[in-house]
Amino acid sequence: MKFSSLAISVGLPWHRKPSGVLAKRFLFICSILFLSFILSGQAEPQDGHKPLVLAKVNVIDATGAPVRANMTVVIENGRIAEIGESATIRPPQDARIIEAGGKYLIPGLWDMHIHWYHEGFLPLFIVNGVTGVRQMSGFPFHLEWRERAARGDLLAPRLVIANEKDARQAVQKIKSSGFDFIKIMAALPREAFYALADEAAKQGLVFAGHVPASVSALEASDAGQRSIEHLTGVLEACSPVGGEINQGYVKNTAGLTSQKGYDKARVQVMRGLIERLLATYDKEMAAALYARFVKNGTWQCPTLTANRAVAFIGDADFTNDARLKYMPGFFRKNWQPGNNPIYASRTAEDYTTYKSRYQKQMKTAGEMRLAGVKFLAGTDTANPFCFPGFGLHDELSLLVEAGFTPMEALQAATLSAAIFLGKAESFGTVEKGKIADLVLLEANPLERIDNTRKIAAVILGGELFEKPRLEAMLADVEKLANQK
């Protein structure tokens, strides 16, 4: 099974993958992933499509500027052709005009960490205004999705796709194929990690992903790791005994598979390791680590949504989620802790410890934000109770709960994602010339971040999805879920 950040620190991830690739996937724990940053999704409208005009809308451009009230946005050929005060903009004569007075326009949202393998449920991302995703474990059919979406044959968010290769060979392959990033796995040995970092530097490439247990987060940052997922290794790097704790994780997870989770003895060992980690947290080490992240330009994609689920999956109030009706039956079954070998042996005392760690992770995210560390919004969909599309809104709310302003949380899913991907000239803000991936909201998310859930319409590459169409898409997904 894939040893993600949660595998090293809290347990194994649990999401169903295509059966034909399971054995290869689970045996390849020392592999790395390389990311193709060829963005795709809905094809842009062709010449001849009527322009789309959003009239009298309140624009939140995600640059950090305040709301710009009573603006008109003109969209032509899939891009924002014009934007300005409504009194100064004359819509094209043949345009379709949407009266958007009282509504708020934001950039399309990006979920920067997902694992999704089920084509029929892709509309859940669009329904939730998630117009782009970073697929962290890619297979050939993901490339087919991207090609079909580009042709207009499949409704899907824009896809950034990773695939598995051996370390040095992958770096060389990335370079020769024009790929841009490398993504490493948590079980990568120390020697392989530094070999990868060295080869990446030679090839002029950067790498991102989990912090292997074989190195510290500080070492990973110094070696040039571009982003850290799930806060992997961060708390451990804030403890003088973090290296010992990491080795304890490795020893305690040896031999685990998707069918064989923690027994009571392993659960007890893991609880002891986490309690020791929390008890030895050092503020001075933490401050030095955060400063190094800032200096090195190391981003964080904390996936607080997934970390919360690990802590609260034993609570009936948490697992009784109405959004389960949009998930296939095998998700609904396996996400319940009693059916999941990862969680089946946990006690109330264990969950208390995991909740304490989650609260520390939340506080740590807030501290890093104050220190100037850069953040991305990601969910780790489809780990338990990390819902496609919906989960991104959960993540934004959790970022605000951790101390981010609503604007900072919004930027983590828009402008920051575009900057990280090297695509800020096309995505991430509501500005003239940008690709028209946009979300129209009923209320102001800067007043309350949960207002990102109040979606009136989504625009993907200039194509308008109004609320009735979004509701119909959601109903279709619910029907499909009941068939699986």
C-alpha positions in Angstrom: 0.0 0.0 0.0 1.1 3.6 -0.6 2.8 5.0 2.5 1.7 8.6 2.5 2.4 11.1 5.2 -0.5 9.6 7.1 1.1 6.2 6.8 4.2 7.2 8.5 2.6 9.3 11.2 -0.9 8.1 11.8 -1.9 5.1 9.7 -2.4 4.1 6.1 -4.5 6.0 3.6 -7.7 4.1 2.5 -9.0 4.8 -1.0 -9.9 2.3 -3.6 -7.8 2.2 -6.8 -8.2 0.2 -10.0 -7.6 -3.5 -9.2 -5.3 -4.0 -12.1 -2.7 -1.7 -10.7 -3.0 -2.5 -7.0 -0.1 -4.9 -6.7 2.3 -2.8 -8.6 1.3 0.3 -6.7 1.6 -1.2 -3.2 5.0 -2.8 -3.9 6.5 0.3 -5.3 6.8 2.2 -1.9 10.3 3.5 -2.7 9.3 5.1 -5.9 8.8 8.7 -6.7 6.2 10.5 -8.8 6.9 13.0 -11.5 4.4 15.7 -12.2 3.3 16.8 -15.6 2.2 20.4 -15.4 0.4 20.4 -18.7 -2.9 21.9 -17.7 -6.1 20.8 -19.3 -9.8 20.5 -18.7 -12.7 21.8 -20.7 -11.5 23.1 -24.1 -11.9 26.8 -24.5 -14.9 27.9 -26.5 -14.2 28.3 -30.2 -14.5 31.5 -32.2 -18.2 32.1 -33.0 -19.5 31.4 -29.5 -21.4 34.3 -28.1 -19.5 36.4 -25.5 -20.6 36.0 -21.9 -21.1 39.1 -19.8 -21.4 39.2 -16.0 -23.0 42.6 -15.2 -22.9 44.5 -12.0 -21.0 41.8 -10.2 -18.8 42.2 -7.1 -15.3 41.1 -8.0 -12.8 39.4 -5.6 -9.8 39.1 -7.8 -7.7 37.2 -5.2 -4.7 39.5 -5.6 -5.3 40.7 -2.0 -7.3 43.8 -3.1 -10.6 44.6 -1.5 -13.9 43.8 -3.2 -14.5 45.8 -6.4 -18.2 46.5 -6.4 -20.5 46.9 -9.4 -18.1 45.6 -12.1 -18.8 44.1 -15.5 -16.8 41.2 -16.7 -16.7 40.3 -20.4 -15.7 36.8 -21.4 -14.8 35.9 -25.0 -13.2 32.8 -26.4 -12.6 31.3 -23.0 -10.8 34.3 -21.5 -11.6 37.5 -19.6 -11.6 40.0 -22.4 -12.6 43.1 -20.4 -13.2 44.0 -16.8 -14.2 47.4 -15.4 -16.8 49.5 -13.7 -20.2 48.7 -15.1 -20.8 52.4 -16.1 -17.8 52.2 -18.4 -18.2 48.8 -20.1 -20.3 48.4 -23.2 -21.1 44.7 -23.7 -20.6 43.2 -27.1 -23.8 43.4 -29.2 -24.3 39.7 -29.4 -23.3 38.9 -25.8 -25.3 36.8 -23.4 -25.7 39.0 -20.3 -26.0 37.6 -16.8 -27.3 40.1 -14.3 -25.1 39.4 -11.3 -25.9 42.2 -9.0 -25.4 41.3 -5.4 -23.2 38.3 -6.3 -19.5 37.8 -5.9 -17.0 36.6 -8.5 -13.9 34.7 -7.5 -11.3 32.7 -9.5 -11.8 29.0 -10.0 -10.6 26.9 -7.1 -7.7 24.4 -7.2 -7.5 21.3 -5.0 -3.7 20.8 -4.9 -3.7 17.2 -3.5 -6.2 14.5 -4.6 -6.2 10.8 -5.4 -9.2 10.2 -7.6 -9.9 7.3 -9.9 -13.7 7.3 -10.7 -14.7 9.1 -13.9 -18.4 9.3 -13.2 -17.9 11.4 -10.1 -15.7 14.1 -11.7 -18.6 16.5 -11.9 -18.4 16.8 -8.1 -15.4 19.0 -8.6 -17.1 21.3 -11.1 -20.3 21.5 -9.0 -18.1 22.8 -6.2 -16.3 25.3 -8.2 -13.1 23.3 -8.3 -11.8 23.9 -11.8 -8.4 22.4 -11.3 -6.8 19.5 -9.4 -3.3 18.1 -8.8 -3.7 14.3 -9.1 -0.9 12.9 -6.9 -1.0 9.2 -8.1 -1.6 9.1 -11.8 -2.3 6.2 -14.2 -2.7 6.1 -18.0 -6.4 6.6 -17.8 -5.8 10.0 -16.1 -3.9 11.0 -19.3 -6.9 9.8 -21.3 -9.2 11.9 -19.1 -7.1 14.9 -19.8 -7.1 14.3 -23.6 -10.9 13.7 -23.7 -11.5 16.8 -21.6 -9.4 18.9 -23.9 -11.5 17.6 -26.9 -14.7 18.4 -25.0 -15.7 14.8 -24.7 -15.4 14.6 -20.9 -16.4 17.1 -18.2 -13.5 17.3 -15.8 -11.4 19.9 -13.9 -8.0 20.8 -15.3 -5.6 18.1 -14.4 -2.0 18.1 -13.2 -1.0 14.4 -13.2 1.8 12.4 -11.4 3.1 9.0 -12.4 5.5 6.4 -10.9 9.1 5.9 -11.9 12.4 5.0 -10.3 14.4 7.9 -8.8 17.3 8.9 -11.1 15.6 7.4 -14.2 12.5 9.5 -13.4 14.5 12.7 -13.2 16.2 12.0 -16.5 12.8 11.0 -18.0 11.2 14.2 -16.8 14.0 16.3 -18.3 13.8 14.5 -21.7 10.0 14.6 -21.8 9.6 18.2 -20.9 8.1 17.5 -17.5 8.6 20.1 -14.7 8.4 18.6 -11.2 9.3 15.4 -9.3 7.1 14.1 -6.4 8.7 11.9 -3.8 7.2 9.3 -1.6 7.4 9.0 2.2 9.3 5.6 2.2 12.2 6.9 0.0 15.5 5.8 1.6 17.9 8.6 2.6 20.5 7.8 0.0 17.8 7.7 -2.8 16.4 11.0 -1.5 19.7 12.8 -1.8 20.5 11.1 -5.1 17.2 12.4 -6.4 17.9 15.9 -5.1 21.3 15.9 -6.7 20.0 14.7 -10.1 17.2 17.2 -10.0 19.7 20.0 -9.4 21.8 18.8 -12.3 18.7 18.6 -14.6 17.4 22.0 -13.5 14.3 20.5 -12.0 12.5 20.9 -8.6 10.9 18.3 -6.5 7.9 18.2 -4.1 5.8 15.8 -2.0 6.2 13.9 1.3 9.1 14.2 3.6 10.6 10.7 3.8 11.1 9.3 7.4 14.8 8.9 6.4 15.3 12.7 6.4 14.0 15.6 8.5 11.8 18.4 7.2 14.7 20.8 7.7 17.0 18.6 5.6 14.3 18.2 2.9 13.9 22.0 2.8 17.6 22.6 2.6 17.9 20.0 -0.1 15.5 22.0 -2.2 12.1 20.2 -1.7 9.5 22.6 -3.2 6.5 21.6 -1.2 5.7 19.4 1.9 2.4 17.5 1.9 0.2 16.8 5.0 2.7 18.6 7.3 4.8 15.5 6.9 7.7 15.6 9.3 7.0 19.1 10.5 6.2 18.3 14.1 9.0 15.7 14.1 11.5 18.4 13.0 10.4 20.5 16.0 11.4 17.8 18.5 14.9 17.0 19.7 14.0 13.3 19.5 12.2 13.6 16.1 14.6 11.3 14.4 14.0 8.5 16.9 10.3 9.0 16.6 10.5 8.8 12.8 12.4 5.5 13.0 9.7 4.3 15.4 7.0 5.0 12.8 9.0 3.0 10.2 9.4 0.0 12.5 5.8 0.1 13.6 4.4 0.2 10.1 6.6 -2.5 8.7 4.5 -5.2 7.0 1.2 -3.4 6.9 -1.0 -3.7 3.9 -4.5 -2.5 2.8 -5.9 -5.7 4.4 -3.8 -5.7 7.5 -4.1 -2.7 9.7 -2.8 -1.9 13.1 -3.4 -4.5 15.7 -3.8 -3.3 19.3 -0.1 -3.6 20.1 0.9 -1.5 17.1 -1.8 1.1 18.0 -0.5 1.3 21.5 3.1 1.8 20.1 1.9 4.5 17.7 0.0 6.3 20.5 3.1 6.4 22.6 5.2 7.8 19.8 2.7 10.6 19.2 2.5 11.4 22.9 6.3 11.6 23.0 6.3 13.8 20.0 3.8 16.3 21.5 5.6 16.3 24.8 9.0 17.2 23.3 7.8 20.0 20.9 10.4 22.8 21.1 9.4 26.3 20.2 12.9 27.4 19.3 13.4 24.5 16.9 10.0 25.3 15.4 10.8 28.9 14.8 14.1 28.0 13.2 12.4 25.5 11.0 9.8 28.0 9.8 12.4 30.5 9.1 14.3 28.0 7.0 11.1 27.2 5.0 10.7 30.9 4.3 14.3 31.3 3.3 14.3 28.2 1.0 10.9 28.9 -0.5 9.4 25.6 0.8 5.6 25.5 0.4 3.1 23.6 2.7 0.1 21.7 1.5 -1.2 20.7 4.9 -4.4 18.8 3.9 -6.0 19.6 7.2 -9.2 17.9 5.9 -7.4 14.6 5.9 -5.6 15.2 9.2 -8.9 16.0 10.8 -10.6 12.9 9.5 -7.8 10.7 11.0 -8.5 12.3 14.4 -12.3 12.4 14.4 -13.3 9.3 12.3 -14.2 7.6 15.6 -17.0 10.2 16.3 -20.4 9.3 15.1 -21.3 13.0 14.6 -18.4 13.3 12.2 -19.0 10.2 10.2 -22.7 10.8 9.9 -22.1 13.1 6.9 -24.9 13.9 4.5 -22.5 14.1 1.6 -22.0 10.3 1.8 -24.9 10.0 -0.6 -22.7 11.2 -3.4 -20.1 8.5 -2.8 -20.1 4.9 -4.2 -21.1 2.2 -1.8 -17.6 0.8 -1.3 -16.5 4.3 -0.1 -19.5 4.5 2.3 -18.6 1.1 3.7 -14.8 1.4 3.9 -14.9 4.9 5.3 -16.6 3.6 8.5 -14.0 2.9 11.1 -15.4 -0.5 12.1 -14.9 -1.7 8.5 -11.5 -0.2 8.1 -8.5 -2.2 9.3 -6.5 1.0 9.9 -8.9 2.2 12.6 -10.6 -1.0 13.8 -8.3 -1.5 16.9 -8.3 2.1 18.1 -9.7 2.9 21.6 -11.1 6.1 22.9 -7.7 6.9 24.5 -6.1 6.5 21.0 -8.5 9.0 19.5 -7.9 11.5 22.3 -4.2 11.3 21.4 -4.9 11.8 17.7 -7.1 14.7 18.4 -4.4 16.3 20.4 -2.0 15.9 17.6 -4.5 17.4 15.1 -4.9 20.5 17.3 -1.2 20.8 17.4 -1.1 20.6 13.6 -3.7 23.3 13.3 -1.7 25.5 15.6 1.5 24.8 13.7 -0.1 25.8 10.4 -1.1 29.1 12.0 2.3 29.7 13.3 3.9 29.0 10.0 1.5 31.3 8.3 2.6 34.1 10.7 6.2 33.3 10.0 5.6 33.9 6.3 5.6 30.3 5.0 3.6 29.8 1.8 0.6 27.6 1.6 -1.5 25.6 -0.9 -5.0 24.2 -0.3 -5.3 20.5 -0.8 -7.6 17.8 0.7 -6.1 14.3 0.1 -9.3 13.2 -1.6 -10.4 10.3 -1.5 -9.1 9.4 1.9 -11.9 8.8 4.4 -14.3 11.8 4.6 -12.3 13.8 2.2 -15.0 14.4 -0.4 -14.2 15.3 -4.0 -15.1 19.0 -4.6 -16.8 19.5 -1.2 -13.6 18.8 0.6 -11.8 21.9 -0.8 -14.4 24.1 1.0 -13.8 22.1 4.2 -10.1 22.8 3.7 -10.6 26.6 3.3 -12.7 26.7 6.5 -10.0 24.8 8.4 -7.3 27.2 7.2 -9.4 30.1 8.6 -9.9 28.1 11.8 -6.1 27.7 12.0 -5.7 31.5 11.8 -5.6 32.4 8.1 -7.7 35.4 6.9 -10.5 34.5 4.5 -8.4 36.1 1.7 -5.3 34.1 2.6 -7.4 30.9 2.6 -8.9 31.8 -0.8 -5.5 32.6 -2.2 -4.2 29.2 -1.1 -6.7 27.7 -3.6 -6.3 30.3 -6.4 -3.4 32.6 -6.8 -0.9 30.5 -4.7 -1.8 27.4 -6.7 -1.2 29.2 -10.0 2.1 30.6 -8.8 3.2 27.2 -7.6 2.4 25.6 -10.9 4.1 28.4 -12.8 0.8 29.3 -14.5 0.0 32.7 -12.9 -0.2 34.3 -16.3 -3.3 32.2 -17.1 -4.9 31.3 -13.8 -5.4 32.2 -10.2 -6.9 35.7 -10.3 -9.8 37.6 -11.9 -8.0 39.8 -14.4 -8.1 40.7 -18.0 -6.4 38.1 -20.2 -6.8 35.2 -17.8 -8.5 32.0 -18.7 -12.1 32.3 -17.6 -12.2 29.7 -14.8 -14.5 31.5 -12.3 -17.0 30.9 -9.6 -20.0 33.1 -8.9 -21.1 33.2 -5.3 -24.3 34.3 -3.6 -22.4 35.9 -0.7 -19.1 37.4 0.2 -16.4 34.8 1.2 -14.2 37.5 2.7 -16.9 38.1 5.4 -17.3 34.4 6.0 -15.2 31.8 4.2 -18.1 29.2 4.2 -19.7 31.4 1.6 -17.5 29.7 -1.0 -20.1 26.9 -0.7 -22.9 29.2 -1.9 -22.4 28.7 -5.6 -24.7 30.4 -8.1 -22.7 29.5 -11.2 -19.4 28.1 -12.3 -17.5 29.1 -15.5 -14.9 26.7 -16.9 -12.9 27.9 -19.8 -15.7 30.3 -20.6 -18.5 27.7 -20.5 -21.3 28.7 -18.1 -22.8 26.2 -15.6 -25.7 27.9 -13.9 -27.3 26.6 -10.7 -30.0 24.5 -12.3 -27.4 22.7 -14.4 -25.1 22.2 -11.4 -28.0 20.8 -9.4 -28.9 18.4 -12.2 -25.2 17.2 -12.3 -25.3 16.7 -8.6 -28.5 14.6 -8.8 -26.9 12.5 -11.6 -23.9 11.8 -9.3 -26.2 10.8 -6.5 -28.0 8.3 -8.8 -24.7 6.9 -9.9 -23.5 6.5 -6.3 -26.6 4.4 -5.5 -25.8 2.0 -8.3 -22.3 1.3 -7.1 
